[in-house]
Amino acid sequence: TLDNGAKNVETEVTYTIANNIAESIILDKTIVEIAAKENISLSAIVLPDNTTNKAVTWKSSDNTVATVDANGVVTAIAMGKTIITATTTDGTNLSASCIVTVIPTPGDVNNDGNINITDVVTVASYILGNTPHTFIFDAADLTNDGTINIVDIVTIANIILNNEAPEESLYASRVATQYAMESRFFIEDFSI
């Protein structure tokens, strides 16, 4: 009995928390091109906004081309295509995908993940008519003119020596080549 004469009554209340399941999932990107060793982040958006469990798992269809971590960070490994998929974990198993194409790294003509003197020698060998074991034409054609020539070699050398972006190195190579042509500087002995 309480001070005012009323009786104390105990009541049991049961609460039911609504579990709002996912109805759809979308990615912020659906098609991406990146060069080997580059990273991009993908974001999954689980809808509706009031979905209780918005967690997703990530998977790459080809880990030799690109991998993806638990946070949606994609790391390009080697040239090719793969599909990165995010899947809901709330039991609905909804998924969304992004096509990732790993393109040649400008200057990395042997596709070993490094731009170094080996790439210069490989391009020189190609120019001299040899068939290098591994040769990525698009990575060697830094002038994007459909041919491989001395400007491409000088551009790769500038990338190596100056740690420059291919665009900056290409400009320097064209200036050097133009100066050489005006000075009538020609290479006649192609032996290495």
Secondary structure, DSSP 8 states (H G I E B T S, - for coil): --TTS------------------EEEES-SEEEEETT-EEE--EEEESTT-S---EEEEES-TTTEEE-TT-EEEE-SSEEEEEEEEESSSS--EEEEEEEEE--TT-TT-SS--SHHHHHHHHHHHTT---SS--HHHH-TT-SS---HHHHHHHHHHHHH---HHHHHHHHHHHHHHHHHTT--------
